[in-house]
Amino acid sequence: MPVPRSLFSRDRPADHDLTLRSGAWPADLTGELILSAPHPDTFDGPHPFFGEGMTYRLSLEAGRHGAPDGSFAWRQARIDSPSARLRAKRPDVFASTMIGVQSPFGATNSANTAPLPWGDRLFMTWDVGRPVEIDPLTMGFVGEVGHRSGWHEFDVVPQPVLPLVMSTAHPVIDPDRDVMWTVNTWWGQLHVVRWDGEGPIRSWPIRGATIPQSVHSITQTRDWLIVGDCAFKVEPQVLTGGERTEPANHDGPLYLIRKDDLEATPPGREVGCDVFRVAPEINHYYAIYDDTDGIRVLFEHTENADIAMTQGPGDLDALGRPCDPALRGLYGFPMSPDRTTLLELDPVSGAVTGHAELRDPTLLWTRQLNAMDWSTEGMSRPTSHHMVNQGWRPEAITQRMLAVYRDRVDRSLWPAEETPPLVMTASMPDLTVASVHELALDDFPTSPIFVPRDSGDASPGTSRYAGSDPGGHDGYVVVPIMNDDGFRVEVFDAADVGKGPLATLAKPGMTVPFVLHSAWMPAVARADDRPRLRFADELDRLDELPADLAAVAIEVATDLADGVPLP
Ligand SMILES: [Fe+2]
């Protein structure tokens, strides 16, 4: 049973101090690993992805944040957002559904999916809510992005206090403009959103741009934003507890929007786009920022995977065995091998040109997440794309999924036996396998980060997040690894992960439940003082609530203003 059963443990997360179990910790490995996750006490809902947001943070330097000399601080906190505070005061009025957690206040903003650093600031995101800023040091709530009146609210349910905003878990920070670009879809219409770091958002509807499913990522080059339809499919009957009947769309539209066109158009007015179609299905994609020689985008396709479907009582796995109740809620792993492509999109001719493809059914299954050099220099000229793969895992595929995808899955590609998880590097832009490290069959690697060897002040003339030799090859790949025998963090040389870990941190008996994306920050400090949206600024619809709940909303606004800790 290779998938750790501790993945969905509802044990309360705790702070820990990790120590070096093997190897030598590199002296020039610095900064902090940040992880986003749904809080495990909300794993009892229909999908673990909808749990309340929390943050884990590991200092990559010993002796920080109260850890003893020689120990590395693992710290965690639930995000004390208005959503979390309202729920803590009145848990009885909140209910988990297949589209998140609903209440008379409106829809919970879980902010549990991805950390998004913006210089010294830190935002936590998810697909169905505004990005949430937290204090990088305390991990406490600081504010949401843009007053709700600027966003199109998906008002299928009453939402007097907590708006339901369809957005994306992967906005981007524009290094030239120093702004956040994200999206707001409304009844399928795509709107692009720009936020300058303070005040209201600005948004533009994109002419002819509809989103059949959802938007999980956007990406950018210097001049263009790229938004694709992503493979998280919600069929109407699923909202009321019905079964999925259709697979995620095999292909979908991809829109290219010129940043200059947005900025030349008053907000609210339509902006045009160029339309492409991309297959197979996508969730994560990353453009090369320098578009001097064309618009090139790396797509991590999620072919025949279904993260919207979870396993539950009565399910049988891909080999016909009863699914383990301990894995209830596990999302559908890929039924086909990984496919990663580098495509060039030409807005003049409309052509899509394939530059490279990485696919190896004997080796590459269940790509989890990636580690890249996110500095401006690294995104402009990437050299390495590091990934973790969890291996072929028939116990994480249900017969219900196979029935829905029956016409699309080639079972002859399935390995005869489970395959080991991998830490691997593909070289850019040719996507050849540069280096591979095999983990143990019962390991579950997750959310790696790339850390440049020396960054910021150590490399004069480069941007804050860049090392002296940017691109992703000069530095470290840091990989958290779940295992029922104990959580550990392994550090690899980014130039050759195949050499195996240079160092391993662990603490006996410590396990960590399911987490989502990660990010690296060179340092964490208290959030700066600047004008921010307050929850109290959004309480103009309290008359739609019963008096007792309106009073609770006012209490939460007061608690936030006074810094009262979440119980
Ligand atoms: Fe994601």
Residues whose N, C-alpha, C, O or C-beta is under 5 A from the ligand:
A	BS01	LIG	none
